[in-house]
């Protein structure tokens, strides 16, 4: 069918923005276009990392101004090691890496480091993973907490402009706003 009934319900609230907590399915393009048609240009669309920026770009003008948050720094906000990885990847594969490729490269570095510091047992590798401290790595400097979370508190915000996804800003989330370990 159509997302018009849901769009109408949102329109009745006079919302200034709509947070789209949906993953990127082909149907998401229709969701954006139906919502934009019903809600007009004055409503801001926002989405979390489950929503792929490329899907938003497929929606064309319906996604204009939409923002999408994703954990970790944007490629153009990486430090020296991150920029070196992006340049090497781009040269080898003929295009810039996605954030997933950058995160995977950092994860591989972390895992290989934990293995190198281990005694060869799984438990030793696991202990080393949870004691990891990265200094100026591909994603920057961070550690791994006892719960397996990263201390990298950067969130990239992208914006759809002119049918393309561009980096809008990076947000450094203060430690005080994070849940305790």
Secondary structure, 3 states (H helix, E strand, C coil): CCCHHHHHHHHCCCCCEEEECCCCCHHHHHHHHHHHHHHCCCCEEEECCCCCHHHHHHCHHHHCCCEEEEEECCHHHCCHHHHHHHHHHHHHHCCCCCHHHHHHHHHHHHHHHHHHCCCCCHHHHHHHHHCCEEEEECCEEEEECCCCCECCCEEEEEEEECCEEEEEEEEECCHHHCCCC
